[in-house]
Amino acid sequence: MKWILYLSDRLLFLTLLLCFLIAGLRIHLGVESTVVGYQLGRLKESEAALLEKRSQLLMQYSKMTTKQALARYSEASTGDRPGGKL
């Protein structure tokens, strides 16, 4: 009969240990998912800022590469000399 008590005590211990391990794993995964969520939020903010910067740079590039702008830059670099010669 002692072996039955020993076996039931051991089974109870292993069951409790397994329950604590599962609870600890669940807490750990909850914390990790929260941390990943905050990181994702920061990355989305960074992405939005970068997309806005990209849009501004594309607008600036578009303005600089119009025919009128290129003609102005060309005239400025040649110094309004006919043919651009020295």
Helices and strands as residue ranges (DSSP letters): H 2-64, H 67-78, G 82-84
